[in-house]
Amino acid sequence: MIVRCTAKLRAFLGCQPQQQADPGCSERDWYANLLVIERRKCLLVTHAGTLFSVFVPDMRVAQLRPLGPFVVARIADQLRAEGLSERALGELDPSGVTIAGTAGGRSVLGCMNDLALTCRLAVQHTGGLAALELAGLHHVLQRHIYAARDHMPAIDLITSAPPSRP
């Protein structure tokens, strides 16, 4: 499993350039970005092929070390919350996570900017991170429609796709 972290997130994690692999981009990759909302660190993780996304508010660097178990657990939780198999988007192996840069993922990063704005607005609209109803926000994130994905929301792309193979 490849997690393509933005430079801001890699700096937050203290990743050294020699520790980062640079495999070719794939629709199976995940992209991760560090957001700062209300002076709190938040994580947004998005699947490249479907734009299925997970928002994690108010986290600390210690929670992200190592990155694999934290990210995989949050993705699996969100897949289950949507009534999907943990393997709906491929193998989720916390010990097999490779951190890479975001080179070549402009379309995904552009969509993630829109998703980040949605998260910021949801926090603002609900009265702050403490009042945020995370399940409702995830419901909205999984149903975002993008031209980049044939005007289909992530949840429909996942449920209409053939089963993923390891």
VMD Tcl script that builds the backbone (N, CA, C; Angstrom):
set m [mol new atoms 498]
animate dup $m
set s [atomselect $m all]
$s set {name element resname resid chain x y z} {
  {N N MET 1 A 0.860 -1.171 0.000}
  {CA C MET 1 A 0.000 0.000 0.000}
  {C C MET 1 A 0.905 1.233 0.000}
  {N N ILE 2 A 0.674 2.116 -0.951}
  {CA C ILE 2 A 1.474 3.330 -1.054}
  {C C ILE 2 A 0.653 4.511 -0.567}
  {N N VAL 3 A 1.227 5.267 0.373}
  {CA C VAL 3 A 0.612 6.498 0.864}
  {C C VAL 3 A 1.500 7.641 0.394}
  {N N ARG 4 A 0.957 8.456 -0.491}
  {CA C ARG 4 A 1.685 9.592 -1.057}
  {C C ARG 4 A 1.408 10.818 -0.195}
  {N N CYS 5 A 2.389 11.177 0.604}
  {CA C CYS 5 A 2.248 12.270 1.568}
  {C C CYS 5 A 2.742 13.589 0.969}
  {N N THR 6 A 2.014 14.656 1.265}
  {CA C THR 6 A 2.459 15.981 0.856}
  {C C THR 6 A 3.748 16.319 1.612}
  {N N ALA 7 A 4.487 17.288 1.090}
  {CA C ALA 7 A 5.728 17.718 1.734}
  {C C ALA 7 A 5.456 18.199 3.156}
  {N N LYS 8 A 4.336 18.874 3.354}
  {CA C LYS 8 A 3.982 19.375 4.686}
  {C C LYS 8 A 3.798 18.220 5.668}
  {N N LEU 9 A 3.139 17.160 5.248}
  {CA C LEU 9 A 2.936 16.012 6.124}
  {C C LEU 9 A 4.252 15.279 6.360}
  {N N ARG 10 A 5.059 15.110 5.314}
  {CA C ARG 10 A 6.352 14.440 5.499}
  {C C ARG 10 A 7.226 15.214 6.478}
  {N N ALA 11 A 7.203 16.551 6.395}
  {CA C ALA 11 A 7.974 17.366 7.339}
  {C C ALA 11 A 7.442 17.179 8.758}
  {N N PHE 12 A 6.124 17.135 8.917}
  {CA C PHE 12 A 5.501 16.928 10.222}
  {C C PHE 12 A 5.909 15.579 10.814}
  {N N LEU 13 A 5.997 14.568 9.944}
  {CA C LEU 13 A 6.366 13.223 10.384}
  {C C LEU 13 A 7.867 13.082 10.592}
  {N N GLY 14 A 8.627 14.020 10.047}
  {CA C GLY 14 A 10.083 13.945 10.147}
  {C C GLY 14 A 10.677 12.909 9.222}
  {N N CYS 15 A 10.027 12.659 8.093}
  {CA C CYS 15 A 10.541 11.690 7.120}
  {C C CYS 15 A 11.786 12.247 6.435}
  {N N GLN 16 A 12.785 11.435 6.307}
  {CA C GLN 16 A 13.994 11.801 5.587}
  {C C GLN 16 A 13.835 11.390 4.124}
  {N N PRO 17 A 14.362 12.178 3.202}
  {CA C PRO 17 A 14.219 11.845 1.773}
  {C C PRO 17 A 14.671 10.433 1.418}
  {N N GLN 18 A 15.752 9.927 2.018}
  {CA C GLN 18 A 16.227 8.593 1.669}
  {C C GLN 18 A 15.292 7.490 2.154}
  {N N GLN 19 A 14.361 7.810 3.067}
  {CA C GLN 19 A 13.416 6.815 3.566}
  {C C GLN 19 A 12.198 6.689 2.656}
  {N N GLN 20 A 12.064 7.607 1.726}
  {CA C GLN 20 A 10.863 7.651 0.903}
  {C C GLN 20 A 11.093 6.940 -0.424}
  {N N ALA 21 A 10.277 5.965 -0.695}
  {CA C ALA 21 A 10.346 5.282 -1.977}
  {C C ALA 21 A 9.677 6.146 -3.037}
  {N N ASP 22 A 9.952 5.892 -4.291}
  {CA C ASP 22 A 9.310 6.656 -5.353}
  {C C ASP 22 A 8.763 5.707 -6.422}
  {N N PRO 23 A 7.821 4.858 -6.046}
  {CA C PRO 23 A 7.211 3.966 -7.036}
  {C C PRO 23 A 6.315 4.755 -7.979}
  {N N GLY 24 A 6.013 4.198 -9.126}
  {CA C GLY 24 A 5.128 4.871 -10.077}
  {C C GLY 24 A 3.732 5.057 -9.511}
  {N N CYS 25 A 3.066 6.123 -9.934}
  {CA C CYS 25 A 1.706 6.418 -9.454}
  {C C CYS 25 A 0.721 5.366 -9.937}
  {N N SER 26 A -0.285 5.115 -9.118}
  {CA C SER 26 A -1.294 4.116 -9.427}
  {C C SER 26 A -2.641 4.584 -8.889}
  {N N GLU 27 A -3.711 4.092 -9.474}
  {CA C GLU 27 A -5.061 4.381 -8.983}
  {C C GLU 27 A -5.303 3.742 -7.616}
  {N N ARG 28 A -4.423 2.814 -7.209}
  {CA C ARG 28 A -4.557 2.149 -5.905}
  {C C ARG 28 A -3.890 2.941 -4.780}
  {N N ASP 29 A -3.120 3.973 -5.145}
  {CA C ASP 29 A -2.408 4.765 -4.137}
  {C C ASP 29 A -3.377 5.555 -3.265}
  {N N TRP 30 A -2.887 5.917 -2.106}
  {CA C TRP 30 A -3.590 6.813 -1.187}
  {C C TRP 30 A -2.768 8.086 -1.078}
  {N N TYR 31 A -3.434 9.208 -0.955}
  {CA C TYR 31 A -2.770 10.503 -0.779}
  {C C TYR 31 A -3.131 11.027 0.605}
  {N N ALA 32 A -2.150 11.620 1.264}
  {CA C ALA 32 A -2.376 12.128 2.611}
  {C C ALA 32 A -1.870 13.560 2.715}
  {N N ASN 33 A -2.664 14.397 3.370}
  {CA C ASN 33 A -2.311 15.803 3.541}
  {C C ASN 33 A -2.573 16.217 4.983}
  {N N LEU 34 A -1.726 17.094 5.462}
  {CA C LEU 34 A -1.872 17.660 6.795}
  {C C LEU 34 A -2.627 18.974 6.674}
  {N N LEU 35 A -3.743 19.086 7.388}
  {CA C LEU 35 A -4.523 20.322 7.426}
  {C C LEU 35 A -4.395 20.916 8.820}
  {N N VAL 36 A -4.395 22.214 8.897}
  {CA C VAL 36 A -4.425 22.884 10.191}
  {C C VAL 36 A -5.752 23.627 10.271}
  {N N ILE 37 A -6.593 23.189 11.195}
  {CA C ILE 37 A -7.913 23.782 11.395}
  {C C ILE 37 A -8.029 24.134 12.871}
  {N N GLU 38 A -8.353 25.372 13.143}
  {CA C GLU 38 A -8.419 25.859 14.526}
  {C C GLU 38 A -7.111 25.592 15.277}
  {N N ARG 39 A -6.015 25.793 14.620}
  {CA C ARG 39 A -4.673 25.573 15.179}
  {C C ARG 39 A -4.443 24.119 15.603}
  {N N ARG 40 A -5.232 23.214 15.090}
  {CA C ARG 40 A -5.091 21.791 15.375}
  {C C ARG 40 A -4.671 21.071 14.097}
  {N N LYS 41 A -3.847 20.065 14.258}
  {CA C LYS 41 A -3.408 19.262 13.124}
  {C C LYS 41 A -4.496 18.237 12.806}
  {N N CYS 42 A -4.840 18.163 11.529}
  {CA C CYS 42 A -5.840 17.209 11.052}
  {C C CYS 42 A -5.259 16.485 9.847}
  {N N LEU 43 A -5.727 15.302 9.582}
  {CA C LEU 43 A -5.236 14.488 8.482}
  {C C LEU 43 A -6.372 14.221 7.509}
  {N N LEU 44 A -6.075 14.368 6.226}
  {CA C LEU 44 A -7.014 14.005 5.174}
  {C C LEU 44 A -6.326 12.974 4.291}
  {N N VAL 45 A -6.939 11.799 4.160}
  {CA C VAL 45 A -6.397 10.708 3.361}
  {C C VAL 45 A -7.415 10.379 2.274}
  {N N THR 46 A -6.936 10.287 1.026}
  {CA C THR 46 A -7.841 10.096 -0.113}
  {C C THR 46 A -7.292 9.025 -1.052}
  {N N HIS 47 A -8.164 8.131 -1.479}
  {CA C HIS 47 A -7.816 7.078 -2.435}
  {C C HIS 47 A -7.761 7.670 -3.847}
  {N N ALA 48 A -6.692 7.408 -4.560}
  {CA C ALA 48 A -6.489 8.016 -5.879}
  {C C ALA 48 A -7.561 7.627 -6.891}
  {N N GLY 49 A -7.953 6.374 -6.916}
  {CA C GLY 49 A -8.888 5.907 -7.929}
  {C C GLY 49 A -10.320 6.346 -7.729}
  {N N THR 50 A -10.757 6.407 -6.478}
  {CA C THR 50 A -12.171 6.691 -6.202}
  {C C THR 50 A -12.419 8.007 -5.483}
  {N N LEU 51 A -11.367 8.567 -4.876}
  {CA C LEU 51 A -11.449 9.762 -4.025}
  {C C LEU 51 A -12.187 9.485 -2.710}
  {N N PHE 52 A -12.298 8.215 -2.331}
  {CA C PHE 52 A -12.825 7.855 -1.019}
  {C C PHE 52 A -11.900 8.498 0.000}
  {N N SER 53 A -12.456 9.226 0.959}
  {CA C SER 53 A -11.624 10.032 1.851}
  {C C SER 53 A -11.941 9.811 3.319}
  {N N VAL 54 A -10.912 10.029 4.127}
  {CA C VAL 54 A -11.022 9.916 5.572}
  {C C VAL 54 A -10.416 11.178 6.173}
  {N N PHE 55 A -11.179 11.810 7.060}
  {CA C PHE 55 A -10.718 13.001 7.766}
  {C C PHE 55 A -10.515 12.638 9.228}
  {N N VAL 56 A -9.342 12.967 9.760}
  {CA C VAL 56 A -9.028 12.695 11.158}
  {C C VAL 56 A -8.691 14.026 11.819}
  {N N PRO 57 A -9.573 14.515 12.689}
  {CA C PRO 57 A -9.314 15.803 13.333}
  {C C PRO 57 A -8.420 15.670 14.565}
  {N N ASP 58 A -7.725 16.750 14.857}
  {CA C ASP 58 A -7.002 16.924 16.111}
  {C C ASP 58 A -6.126 15.730 16.475}
  {N N MET 59 A -5.096 15.501 15.672}
  {CA C MET 59 A -4.183 14.401 15.957}
  {C C MET 59 A -2.785 14.922 16.242}
  {N N ARG 60 A -1.970 14.059 16.774}
  {CA C ARG 60 A -0.601 14.413 17.132}
  {C C ARG 60 A 0.385 13.531 16.380}
  {N N VAL 61 A 1.593 14.037 16.238}
  {CA C VAL 61 A 2.598 13.311 15.478}
  {C C VAL 61 A 2.852 11.924 16.062}
  {N N ALA 62 A 2.797 11.780 17.363}
  {CA C ALA 62 A 3.033 10.471 17.987}
  {C C ALA 62 A 2.022 9.427 17.502}
  {N N GLN 63 A 0.806 9.867 17.174}
  {CA C GLN 63 A -0.204 8.936 16.670}
  {C C GLN 63 A 0.157 8.414 15.280}
  {N N LEU 64 A 0.916 9.193 14.529}
  {CA C LEU 64 A 1.226 8.857 13.146}
  {C C LEU 64 A 2.525 8.082 12.971}
  {N N ARG 65 A 3.177 7.764 14.070}
  {CA C ARG 65 A 4.440 7.026 13.974}
  {C C ARG 65 A 4.258 5.645 14.556}
  {N N PRO 66 A 4.351 4.615 13.785}
  {CA C PRO 66 A 4.488 4.618 12.339}
  {C C PRO 66 A 3.155 4.949 11.654}
  {N N LEU 67 A 3.253 5.432 10.447}
  {CA C LEU 67 A 2.084 5.907 9.711}
  {C C LEU 67 A 1.118 4.778 9.343}
  {N N GLY 68 A 1.649 3.640 8.935}
  {CA C GLY 68 A 0.821 2.539 8.435}
  {C C GLY 68 A -0.334 2.129 9.322}
  {N N PRO 69 A -0.089 1.728 10.565}
  {CA C PRO 69 A -1.193 1.274 11.414}
  {C C PRO 69 A -2.268 2.333 11.631}
  {N N PHE 70 A -1.858 3.587 11.809}
  {CA C PHE 70 A -2.819 4.661 12.048}
  {C C PHE 70 A -3.717 4.863 10.829}
  {N N VAL 71 A -3.112 5.000 9.659}
  {CA C VAL 71 A -3.881 5.267 8.439}
  {C C VAL 71 A -4.752 4.073 8.069}
  {N N VAL 72 A -4.203 2.895 8.118}
  {CA C VAL 72 A -4.959 1.692 7.754}
  {C C VAL 72 A -6.163 1.517 8.677}
  {N N ALA 73 A -5.984 1.734 9.959}
  {CA C ALA 73 A -7.105 1.590 10.901}
  {C C ALA 73 A -8.216 2.582 10.589}
  {N N ARG 74 A -7.871 3.820 10.269}
  {CA C ARG 74 A -8.885 4.836 9.960}
  {C C ARG 74 A -9.605 4.531 8.651}
  {N N ILE 75 A -8.869 4.072 7.650}
  {CA C ILE 75 A -9.489 3.708 6.369}
  {C C ILE 75 A -10.438 2.527 6.579}
  {N N ALA 76 A -9.973 1.502 7.293}
  {CA C ALA 76 A -10.810 0.319 7.547}
  {C C ALA 76 A -12.071 0.702 8.318}
  {N N ASP 77 A -11.930 1.558 9.320}
  {CA C ASP 77 A -13.096 2.017 10.088}
  {C C ASP 77 A -14.116 2.687 9.176}
  {N N GLN 78 A -13.628 3.543 8.290}
  {CA C GLN 78 A -14.538 4.281 7.418}
  {C C GLN 78 A -15.195 3.376 6.379}
  {N N LEU 79 A -14.451 2.418 5.857}
  {CA C LEU 79 A -15.046 1.454 4.922}
  {C C LEU 79 A -16.164 0.674 5.617}
  {N N ARG 80 A -15.898 0.210 6.841}
  {CA C ARG 80 A -16.924 -0.520 7.596}
  {C C ARG 80 A -18.129 0.370 7.889}
  {N N ALA 81 A -17.883 1.637 8.206}
  {CA C ALA 81 A -18.987 2.563 8.492}
  {C C ALA 81 A -19.896 2.736 7.278}
  {N N GLU 82 A -19.326 2.559 6.089}
  {CA C GLU 82 A -20.120 2.657 4.855}
  {C C GLU 82 A -20.700 1.309 4.445}
  {N N GLY 83 A -20.497 0.282 5.269}
  {CA C GLY 83 A -21.021 -1.048 4.970}
  {C C GLY 83 A -20.218 -1.771 3.902}
  {N N LEU 84 A -18.953 -1.389 3.753}
  {CA C LEU 84 A -18.084 -1.986 2.736}
  {C C LEU 84 A -17.057 -2.904 3.379}
  {N N SER 85 A -16.547 -3.813 2.586}
  {CA C SER 85 A -15.477 -4.687 3.031}
  {C C SER 85 A -14.203 -3.874 3.216}
  {N N GLU 86 A -13.383 -4.274 4.179}
  {CA C GLU 86 A -12.096 -3.616 4.382}
  {C C GLU 86 A -11.189 -3.770 3.166}
  {N N ARG 87 A -11.504 -4.721 2.315}
  {CA C ARG 87 A -10.690 -4.955 1.106}
  {C C ARG 87 A -11.302 -4.318 -0.136}
  {N N ALA 88 A -12.324 -3.500 0.042}
  {CA C ALA 88 A -13.014 -2.893 -1.096}
  {C C ALA 88 A -12.099 -2.043 -1.970}
  {N N LEU 89 A -11.043 -1.507 -1.379}
  {CA C LEU 89 A -10.099 -0.670 -2.134}
  {C C LEU 89 A -8.709 -1.288 -2.177}
  {N N GLY 90 A -8.642 -2.591 -2.031}
  {CA C GLY 90 A -7.361 -3.283 -2.078}
  {C C GLY 90 A -6.906 -3.704 -0.695}
  {N N GLU 91 A -5.779 -4.355 -0.661}
  {CA C GLU 91 A -5.212 -4.866 0.584}
  {C C GLU 91 A -4.818 -3.721 1.508}
  {N N LEU 92 A -5.284 -3.777 2.741}
  {CA C LEU 92 A -4.910 -2.795 3.756}
  {C C LEU 92 A -3.991 -3.488 4.756}
  {N N ASP 93 A -2.710 -3.382 4.519}
  {CA C ASP 93 A -1.722 -4.030 5.370}
  {C C ASP 93 A -0.916 -2.959 6.089}
  {N N PRO 94 A -1.140 -2.772 7.389}
  {CA C PRO 94 A -0.438 -1.708 8.116}
  {C C PRO 94 A 1.078 -1.852 8.087}
  {N N SER 95 A 1.578 -3.075 7.951}
  {CA C SER 95 A 3.028 -3.264 7.931}
  {C C SER 95 A 3.612 -3.088 6.534}
  {N N GLY 96 A 2.748 -3.010 5.527}
  {CA C GLY 96 A 3.217 -2.891 4.155}
  {C C GLY 96 A 3.025 -1.514 3.560}
  {N N VAL 97 A 2.956 -0.482 4.387}
  {CA C VAL 97 A 2.751 0.882 3.889}
  {C C VAL 97 A 4.086 1.493 3.488}
  {N N THR 98 A 4.123 2.028 2.281}
  {CA C THR 98 A 5.282 2.748 1.776}
  {C C THR 98 A 4.925 4.217 1.660}
  {N N ILE 99 A 5.755 5.075 2.227}
  {CA C ILE 99 A 5.530 6.520 2.116}
  {C C ILE 99 A 6.270 7.019 0.887}
  {N N ALA 100 A 5.545 7.768 0.064}
  {CA C ALA 100 A 6.132 8.327 -1.154}
  {C C ALA 100 A 5.686 9.771 -1.292}
  {N N GLY 101 A 6.317 10.484 -2.203}
  {CA C GLY 101 A 5.927 11.856 -2.501}
  {C C GLY 101 A 4.704 11.892 -3.393}
  {N N THR 102 A 4.175 13.075 -3.629}
  {CA C THR 102 A 2.931 13.229 -4.380}
  {C C THR 102 A 3.143 13.502 -5.865}
  {N N ALA 103 A 4.346 13.369 -6.363}
  {CA C ALA 103 A 4.630 13.649 -7.767}
  {C C ALA 103 A 3.680 12.887 -8.676}
  {N N GLY 104 A 3.112 13.571 -9.642}
  {CA C GLY 104 A 2.243 12.935 -10.611}
  {C C GLY 104 A 0.787 12.837 -10.203}
  {N N GLY 105 A 0.413 13.370 -9.065}
  {CA C GLY 105 A -0.952 13.233 -8.596}
  {C C GLY 105 A -1.732 14.536 -8.584}
  {N N ARG 106 A -1.518 15.377 -9.577}
  {CA C ARG 106 A -2.166 16.700 -9.571}
  {C C ARG 106 A -3.680 16.634 -9.521}
  {N N SER 107 A -4.274 15.723 -10.254}
  {CA C SER 107 A -5.732 15.607 -10.262}
  {C C SER 107 A -6.252 15.249 -8.871}
  {N N VAL 108 A -5.599 14.288 -8.235}
  {CA C VAL 108 A -6.016 13.874 -6.896}
  {C C VAL 108 A -5.797 15.019 -5.903}
  {N N LEU 109 A -4.653 15.680 -5.988}
  {CA C LEU 109 A -4.363 16.785 -5.072}
  {C C LEU 109 A -5.343 17.939 -5.259}
  {N N GLY 110 A -5.744 18.201 -6.492}
  {CA C GLY 110 A -6.748 19.239 -6.740}
  {C C GLY 110 A -8.075 18.889 -6.088}
  {N N CYS 111 A -8.484 17.641 -6.221}
  {CA C CYS 111 A -9.722 17.194 -5.573}
  {C C CYS 111 A -9.583 17.240 -4.062}
  {N N MET 112 A -8.386 16.909 -3.552}
  {CA C MET 112 A -8.161 16.962 -2.103}
  {C C MET 112 A -8.259 18.395 -1.582}
  {N N ASN 113 A -7.863 19.372 -2.390}
  {CA C ASN 113 A -8.027 20.769 -1.977}
  {C C ASN 113 A -9.504 21.091 -1.781}
  {N N ASP 114 A -10.349 20.586 -2.684}
  {CA C ASP 114 A -11.798 20.777 -2.534}
  {C C ASP 114 A -12.314 20.056 -1.285}
  {N N LEU 115 A -11.829 18.847 -1.054}
  {CA C LEU 115 A -12.235 18.099 0.131}
  {C C LEU 115 A -11.784 18.799 1.410}
  {N N ALA 116 A -10.582 19.368 1.389}
  {CA C ALA 116 A -10.083 20.103 2.549}
  {C C ALA 116 A -10.973 21.310 2.834}
  {N N LEU 117 A -11.392 22.005 1.781}
  {CA C LEU 117 A -12.298 23.138 1.960}
  {C C LEU 117 A -13.624 22.672 2.563}
  {N N THR 118 A -14.129 21.549 2.086}
  {CA C THR 118 A -15.365 20.990 2.643}
  {C C THR 118 A -15.198 20.699 4.132}
  {N N CYS 119 A -14.062 20.144 4.516}
  {CA C CYS 119 A -13.798 19.857 5.935}
  {C C CYS 119 A -13.745 21.145 6.743}
  {N N ARG 120 A -13.042 22.143 6.232}
  {CA C ARG 120 A -12.935 23.430 6.932}
  {C C ARG 120 A -14.313 24.075 7.114}
  {N N LEU 121 A -15.113 24.045 6.062}
  {CA C LEU 121 A -16.447 24.644 6.134}
  {C C LEU 121 A -17.355 23.869 7.087}
  {N N ALA 122 A -17.227 22.550 7.101}
  {CA C ALA 122 A -18.034 21.744 8.025}
  {C C ALA 122 A -17.678 22.085 9.468}
  {N N VAL 123 A -16.394 22.240 9.747}
  {CA C VAL 123 A -15.959 22.605 11.095}
  {C C VAL 123 A -16.517 23.976 11.464}
  {N N GLN 124 A -16.398 24.906 10.550}
  {CA C GLN 124 A -16.895 26.267 10.801}
  {C C GLN 124 A -18.408 26.261 11.004}
  {N N HIS 125 A -19.120 25.533 10.155}
  {CA C HIS 125 A -20.582 25.501 10.206}
  {C C HIS 125 A -21.113 24.861 11.494}
  {N N THR 126 A -20.389 23.859 12.012}
  {CA C THR 126 A -20.878 23.163 13.206}
  {C C THR 126 A -20.437 23.820 14.509}
  {N N GLY 127 A -19.610 24.854 14.397}
  {CA C GLY 127 A -19.192 25.549 15.610}
  {C C GLY 127 A -17.849 25.110 16.151}
  {N N GLY 128 A -17.057 24.428 15.330}
  {CA C GLY 128 A -15.706 24.065 15.747}
  {C C GLY 128 A -15.452 22.573 15.734}
  {N N LEU 129 A -14.171 22.233 15.856}
  {CA C LEU 129 A -13.777 20.823 15.837}
  {C C LEU 129 A -14.448 20.017 16.946}
  {N N ALA 130 A -14.600 20.621 18.113}
  {CA C ALA 130 A -15.201 19.904 19.236}
  {C C ALA 130 A -16.655 19.520 18.966}
  {N N ALA 131 A -17.333 20.304 18.149}
  {CA C ALA 131 A -18.747 20.054 17.860}
  {C C ALA 131 A -18.958 19.285 16.552}
  {N N LEU 132 A -17.892 19.011 15.823}
  {CA C LEU 132 A -18.003 18.361 14.518}
  {C C LEU 132 A -18.568 16.956 14.652}
  {N N GLU 133 A -19.576 16.658 13.843}
  {CA C GLU 133 A -20.163 15.325 13.797}
  {C C GLU 133 A -19.444 14.590 12.668}
  {N N LEU 134 A -18.418 13.834 13.036}
  {CA C LEU 134 A -17.506 13.225 12.072}
  {C C LEU 134 A -18.203 12.260 11.112}
  {N N ALA 135 A -19.138 11.487 11.595}
  {CA C ALA 135 A -19.849 10.548 10.715}
  {C C ALA 135 A -20.607 11.292 9.622}
  {N N GLY 136 A -21.217 12.417 9.971}
  {CA C GLY 136 A -21.921 13.223 8.971}
  {C C GLY 136 A -20.976 13.804 7.943}
  {N N LEU 137 A -19.814 14.268 8.394}
  {CA C LEU 137 A -18.819 14.800 7.451}
  {C C LEU 137 A -18.343 13.702 6.510}
  {N N HIS 138 A -18.068 12.517 7.038}
  {CA C HIS 138 A -17.633 11.416 6.172}
  {C C HIS 138 A -18.718 11.035 5.172}
  {N N HIS 139 A -19.954 11.084 5.588}
  {CA C HIS 139 A -21.062 10.804 4.674}
  {C C HIS 139 A -21.007 11.776 3.485}
  {N N VAL 140 A -20.768 13.039 3.769}
  {CA C VAL 140 A -20.673 14.054 2.716}
  {C C VAL 140 A -19.444 13.811 1.842}
  {N N LEU 141 A -18.300 13.529 2.454}
  {CA C LEU 141 A -17.068 13.326 1.691}
  {C C LEU 141 A -17.192 12.164 0.708}
  {N N GLN 142 A -17.843 11.082 1.126}
  {CA C GLN 142 A -17.956 9.912 0.246}
  {C C GLN 142 A -18.947 10.131 -0.896}
  {N N ARG 143 A -19.698 11.220 -0.821}
  {CA C ARG 143 A -20.722 11.488 -1.837}
  {C C ARG 143 A -20.438 12.738 -2.660}
  {N N HIS 144 A -19.210 13.263 -2.516}
  {CA C HIS 144 A -18.771 14.382 -3.361}
  {C C HIS 144 A -18.742 13.928 -4.812}
  {N N ILE 145 A -19.112 14.802 -5.714}
  {CA C ILE 145 A -19.111 14.473 -7.141}
  {C C ILE 145 A -18.025 15.287 -7.829}
  {N N TYR 146 A -17.215 14.610 -8.638}
  {CA C TYR 146 A -16.117 15.257 -9.355}
  {C C TYR 146 A -16.148 14.887 -10.828}
  {N N ALA 147 A -15.894 15.883 -11.669}
  {CA C ALA 147 A -15.775 15.630 -13.105}
  {C C ALA 147 A -14.626 14.659 -13.371}
  {N N ALA 148 A -13.582 14.734 -12.539}
  {CA C ALA 148 A -12.412 13.871 -12.702}
  {C C ALA 148 A -12.755 12.391 -12.533}
  {N N ARG 149 A -13.891 12.090 -11.982}
  {CA C ARG 149 A -14.328 10.697 -11.786}
  {C C ARG 149 A -15.688 10.475 -12.439}
  {N N ASP 150 A -15.855 11.033 -13.627}
  {CA C ASP 150 A -17.087 10.852 -14.414}
  {C C ASP 150 A -18.341 11.236 -13.649}
  {N N HIS 151 A -18.251 12.255 -12.825}
  {CA C HIS 151 A -19.386 12.786 -12.055}
  {C C HIS 151 A -20.013 11.731 -11.145}
  {N N MET 152 A -19.169 10.834 -10.656}
  {CA C MET 152 A -19.648 9.799 -9.738}
  {C C MET 152 A -19.006 9.998 -8.379}
  {N N PRO 153 A -19.774 9.868 -7.302}
  {CA C PRO 153 A -19.186 9.956 -5.961}
  {C C PRO 153 A -18.373 8.701 -5.640}
  {N N ALA 154 A -17.467 8.841 -4.694}
  {CA C ALA 154 A -16.592 7.740 -4.299}
  {C C ALA 154 A -17.381 6.484 -3.943}
  {N N ILE 155 A -18.429 6.650 -3.184}
  {CA C ILE 155 A -19.190 5.493 -2.714}
  {C C ILE 155 A -19.758 4.699 -3.890}
  {N N ASP 156 A -20.204 5.398 -4.941}
  {CA C ASP 156 A -20.737 4.707 -6.120}
  {C C ASP 156 A -19.627 4.053 -6.937}
  {N N LEU 157 A -18.464 4.700 -7.013}
  {CA C LEU 157 A -17.341 4.105 -7.736}
  {C C LEU 157 A -16.901 2.803 -7.079}
  {N N ILE 158 A -16.963 2.764 -5.763}
  {CA C ILE 158 A -16.547 1.557 -5.046}
  {C C ILE 158 A -17.584 0.445 -5.203}
  {N N THR 159 A -18.854 0.778 -5.030}
  {CA C THR 159 A -19.882 -0.260 -5.074}
  {C C THR 159 A -20.171 -0.745 -6.476}
  {N N SER 160 A -19.823 0.022 -7.499}
  {CA C SER 160 A -20.062 -0.410 -8.874}
  {C C SER 160 A -18.839 -1.089 -9.483}
  {N N ALA 161 A -17.710 -1.044 -8.798}
  {CA C ALA 161 A -16.465 -1.647 -9.312}
  {C C ALA 161 A -16.450 -3.137 -9.043}
  {N N PRO 162 A -15.747 -3.876 -9.901}
  {CA C PRO 162 A -15.581 -5.303 -9.596}
  {C C PRO 162 A -14.756 -5.468 -8.331}
  {N N PRO 163 A -14.919 -6.567 -7.620}
  {CA C PRO 163 A -14.178 -6.776 -6.374}
  {C C PRO 163 A -12.674 -6.637 -6.593}
  {N N SER 164 A -12.007 -6.035 -5.619}
  {CA C SER 164 A -10.568 -5.812 -5.687}
  {C C SER 164 A -9.829 -7.110 -5.382}
  {N N ARG 165 A -8.710 -7.299 -6.050}
  {CA C ARG 165 A -7.894 -8.503 -5.794}
  {C C ARG 165 A -6.616 -8.082 -5.103}
  {N N PRO 166 A -6.104 -8.933 -4.227}
  {CA C PRO 166 A -4.863 -8.592 -3.508}
  {C C PRO 166 A -3.679 -8.490 -4.427}
}
mol reanalyze $m
mol bondsrecalc $m
mol representation Tube
mol addrep $m
